[in-house]
Amino acid sequence: MSVKIEESWKVALANEFEQPYFHGITAFLKKELGAGKAIFPPGPLIFNAFDTTPFGKVKVVILGQDPYIKPGEAMGLSFSVPRGVAIPPSLRNIYKELGSDLGCPIAKHGDLTKWAEQGVFLLNAALTVERGLSNSHAKCGWHTFSDAVIKKISDERSGVVFMLWGNFAKQKAALIDPFKHLVLEAAHPSPLAGGAFNGSQHFSKANEFLAANEQATIDWCLNEV
C-alpha cells in the first residue's frame, strides 16, 4: 500500500505501513468516508506533522490525543489550528505558559507551523477523528501506529525532548529511553486541569537541553509571523 508521507518518514516507518493493523486503519477510514461521515483533518493533512518535520530533524515531540472535532480546526499538528480560527482553550493556556516561561507575547493566531518547521513534532496519538466525536478513532489502530512512531524516535534518534502533558500522554513515557532523551511531564494545559500546567517551564527546559546537546534551540514565540 502506498502512503503519501514525507520520504524520511516513509523509510523509517516502512515496516509499519505493511502491518495488518495499518491496512485496517485504511479500510476503516474508507468505510467511514463511504458512509458519508466527515473525517478531520482533511486527507492531505492527516500526515501534516510528518510532512512538516522530517524524521532526522525532530528535536521536540509534543503529544496530543486526537484532532479537533469542529470543521476548519484540525490541521494535522497537535494543538494547532489554522490562522483565522479561534484559539482553543488549551492552546491559550500554552501561550500563557510561554509568556511566563520565556516572555513571549500572547500570539494572535493558533498556527504552530513555525514550531513544526524548527523540529517540533506535533503528533496526535490518533491522526483522525469523526466530526463532533472526540476519540472516535482511538480504537481503529492509530494508537498502535503512534506508539511505534514514538518508539522509533526513541530508538533511532538521540537528544530529543518529549513533552508529555496529561495522564494519557504520560503513559507514553514507557516507550521512551530516558537515558538518551529528556522526558518532561506536566498536567494537561486544558482548563479542566485547573491551571496545574502553569509553571511547568517546559519550553525553557527544552531549550536548555538542546543547547547542552549542541543543537539549535527553538524560537517558541509566534507573534512576529
For each residue, the residues with C-beta under 8 A, 3 or more apart:
1: 17 18 22 23 26
2:
3: 10 17 47
4: 44 47
5: 9 10 13 47 50 51
6: 9 10 47 50 51 54 55
7: 10 11 54
8: 11 12 54 55 56
9: 5 6 12 13 47 50 54 55
10: 3 5 6 7 13 14 17
11: 7 8 14 55
12: 8 9 55 152 156
13: 5 9 10 16 17 148 149 152
14: 10 11 17 18
15: 18 19
16: 13 19 22 145 148 149
17: 1 3 10 13 14 22
18: 1 14 15 22
19: 15 16 22 23
20: 23 24
21: 24 25 141 144 145
22: 1 16 17 18 19 25 26 141 145
23: 1 19 20 26 27
24: 20 21 27 28 140 141
25: 21 22 28 29 140 141 142 145
26: 1 22 23 29 30
27: 23 24 30 31
28: 24 25 31 32 137 140 141
29: 25 26 32 33 39 128 140
30: 26 27 33 34
31: 27 28 34 35
32: 28 29 35 37 39 130
33: 29 30 36 37 39
34: 30 31
35: 31 32
36: 33
37: 32 33 130 131
38: 71 130 131
39: 29 32 33 43 128 129 130 131
40: 67 68 69 71 73 74 128 129 130 131
41: 45 46 48 67 74 75 76 128
42: 45 46
43: 39 46
44: 4 48
45: 41 42 48 74 75 76
46: 41 42 43 76 127 128
47: 3 4 5 6 9 50 51 76 127
48: 41 44 45 51 52 75 76 77
49: 52 53 76 77 78 116 121 122 123 124
50: 5 6 9 47 53 54
51: 5 6 47 48
52: 48 49 77 113 116 117
53: 49 50 57 58 116 117 119 120 121 122
54: 6 7 8 9 50 57 58
55: 6 8 9 11 12 58 152 153 157
56: 8 157
57: 53 54 119
58: 53 54 55 61 119 121 153 157 160
59: 118 119 120 159 160 161 210 215 216 218
60: 115 119 120 121 160 161 162 163 206 210 218
61: 58 120 121 123 150 153 160 161 162 163
62: 78 79 120 121 122 123 163 165
63: 78 123 124 125 146 150 162 163 164 165 169 172
64: 78 79 122 123 124 125 169
65: 124 125 126 135 166 168 169
66: 124 125 126 128 129 134 135 137 138
67: 40 41 73 74 76 124 126 127 128 129
68: 40 73 74 81 88 129
69: 40 73 74 129 130 131 132 133 134
70: 73 131 132
71: 38 40 131
72: 82 85
73: 40 67 68 69 70 81 82 85 88
74: 40 41 45 67 68 69 81 129
75: 41 45 48 80 81 82 111
76: 41 45 46 47 48 49 67 127
77: 48 49 52 80 112 113 116 122
78: 49 62 63 64 122 123 124
79: 62 64 88 90 91 94 112 122 189
80: 75 77 91 110 111 112 113 116 122
81: 68 73 74 75 85 86 87 88 91 110 111
82: 72 73 75 85 110 111
83: 109 110 111
84: 109
85: 72 73 81 82 110
86: 81 110
87: 81 91 92 95 107 109 110
88: 68 73 79 81 91 92 110
89: 92 93 190 191
90: 79 93 94 188 189 190 191
91: 79 80 81 87 88 94 95 110 189
92: 87 88 89 95 96 106
93: 89 90 96 97 189 190 191 195 197 198
94: 79 90 91 97 98 189 197
95: 87 91 92 98 99 104 106 107
96: 92 93 99 100 106 198
97: 93 94 100 101 189 197 198 199 200 201 202 203
98: 94 95 101 102 104 203 220 221
99: 95 96 102 103 104 105 106
100: 96 97 198 199
101: 97 98 200 201 202 203 204
102: 98 99 203 204 220 221
103: 99
104: 95 98 99 107 220 221 222 223
105: 99 221 223
106: 92 95 96 99 223
107: 87 95 104 110 221 222 223
108: 223
109: 83 84 87 222
110: 80 81 82 83 85 86 87 88 91 107
111: 75 80 81 82 83 114 222
112: 77 79 80 115 116 120 122 222
113: 52 77 80 116 117
114: 111 117 118 219 222 225
115: 60 112 118 120 122 218 220 222
116: 49 52 53 77 80 112 113 120 121 122
117: 52 53 113 114
118: 59 114 115 216 218 219
119: 53 57 58 59 60 218
120: 53 59 60 61 62 112 115 116 218
121: 49 53 58 60 61 62 116 153
122: 49 53 62 64 77 78 79 80 112 115 116
123: 49 61 62 63 64 78 146 149 150
124: 49 63 64 65 66 67 78 127 146
125: 63 64 65 66 138 142 143 146 168 169 172
126: 65 66 67 129 135 137 138 140 142 143 146
127: 46 47 67 76 124 137 142 145 146
128: 29 39 40 41 46 66 67 137 140 142
129: 39 40 66 67 68 69 74 126 133 134 135 136 137
130: 32 37 38 39 40 69 133 136 137
131: 37 38 39 40 69 70 71
132: 69 70
133: 69 129 130 136
134: 66 69 129
135: 65 66 126 129 138
136: 129 130 133
137: 28 66 126 127 128 129 130 140 142
138: 66 125 126 135 142 143
139: 143
140: 24 25 28 29 126 128 137
141: 21 22 24 25 28 144 145
142: 25 125 126 127 128 137 138 145 146
143: 125 126 138 139 146 147
144: 21 141 147 148
145: 16 21 22 25 127 141 142 148 149
146: 63 123 124 125 126 127 142 143 149 150
147: 143 144 150 151 172 175
148: 13 16 144 145 151 152
149: 13 16 123 145 146 152 153
150: 61 63 123 146 147 153 154 162 172 175 176
151: 147 148 154 155 175 176
152: 12 13 55 148 149 155 156
153: 55 58 61 121 149 150 156 157 160
154: 150 151 157 160 175 176 177 180 181
155: 151 152 177
156: 12 152 153
157: 55 56 58 153 154 160 180 181
158: 180 181
159: 59 180 181 182 209 210 213 215
160: 58 59 60 61 153 154 157 180 181 182
161: 59 60 61 181 182 184 205 206 209 210
162: 60 61 63 150 172 173 176 181 182 183 184
163: 60 61 62 63 169 184 186 202 206
164: 63 169 170 172 173 183 184 185 186
165: 62 63 169 185 186 187 188 189 197
166: 65 169 170 187 188 190 193
167: 170 171 188
168: 65 125 171
169: 63 64 65 125 163 164 165 166 172 185 188
170: 164 166 167 173 185
171: 167 168 174
172: 63 125 147 150 162 164 169 175 176
173: 162 164 170 176 178 183 185
174: 171
175: 147 150 151 154 172
176: 150 151 154 162 172 173 181 183
177: 154 155 180 181
178: 173 181 183
179:
180: 154 157 158 159 160 177
181: 154 157 158 159 160 161 162 176 177 178
182: 159 160 161 162 205 206 209
183: 162 164 173 176 178
184: 161 162 163 164 200 202 205 206
185: 164 165 169 170 173
186: 163 164 165 196 197 200 202
187: 165 166 193 196 197 200
188: 90 165 166 167 169 192 193 197
189: 79 90 91 93 94 97 165 193 197
190: 89 90 93 166 193 197
191: 89 90 93 194
192: 188
193: 166 187 188 189 190 196 197
194: 191
195: 93 198
196: 186 187 193
197: 93 94 97 165 186 187 188 189 190 193 200
198: 93 96 97 100 195
199: 97 100
200: 97 101 184 186 187 197
201: 97 101 204 205
202: 97 101 163 184 186 205 206
203: 97 98 101 102 206 207 218 220
204: 101 102 201 207 208
205: 161 182 184 201 202 208 209
206: 60 161 163 182 184 202 203 209 210 217 218
207: 203 204 210 211 217 218 220
208: 204 205 211 212
209: 159 161 182 205 206 212 213
210: 59 60 159 161 206 207 213 215 216 217 218
211: 207 208 214 215 217
212: 208 209
213: 159 209 210
214: 211
215: 59 159 210 211
216: 59 118 210
217: 206 207 210 211
218: 59 60 115 118 119 120 203 206 207 210
219: 114 118
220: 98 102 104 115 203 207
221: 98 102 104 105 107 224
222: 104 107 109 111 112 114 115 225
223: 104 105 106 107 108
224: 221
225: 114 222
